[in-house]
Amino acid sequence: MERSFNPFIYGNERNVYGAMLTLPNSGGTVEEITKVYSGFKTDKVSLALEGLVAKGIVVSQESVYMVAESPNR
């Protein structure tokens, strides 16, 4: 998936979103996403994922988070 600028995500959400794009299938569990960068903390990743899910940028399915497909791609 191509990484593009999204003005609706910033801060930890942007960092987590970028990390998710580096993982296979553009997502994974909170633990997998936390391991991408040594500076990530599990609670901050969880909070950022909640924000991304609320904005519809990420979808959650049984504790696995995936980047949502853009309808215009």
Summary of the structure (lengths in Angstrom):
residues: 73
radius of gyration: 11.0
end to end distance: 10.1
largest distance: 33.7
contacts: 182
relative contact order: 0.21
helix: 44%
strand: 14%
